[in-house]
Amino acid sequence: MDENELDAIRQRKMMDLQRQGQQSAVADERAKQMEVQKQAILRQILTPEARDRLGTVKVAYPDVAEMVESQLIQIAQSGRLNGMIDDNMLRDILRQVTPKRREISIERR
């Protein structure tokens, strides 16, 4: 390979890397916008106490919190929600969503 071919390969590689960086930045920005919109909707449908509880659940069980947030947003957008969701209603929803714990007991003989 001569010097011109190497320069052309380097140039293409740099352009590819720049394009990937731009695509990544666009994807990050889109994800941030989606999160802001999701939080705005949750602010409208949850009382402050329910939002605090959901935040606590999100720290301990992020996958459960994401699932509940998605379901609440879908319900709100479909118009099936009457009023705001308070802490007690959110607790009931979380009880329904979380799997039942199995009690394990060890018996010695």
Summary of the structure (lengths in Angstrom):
residues: 109
radius of gyration: 23.9
end to end distance: 77.8
largest distance: 81.1
contacts: 232
relative contact order: 0.10
helix: 77%
strand: 2%
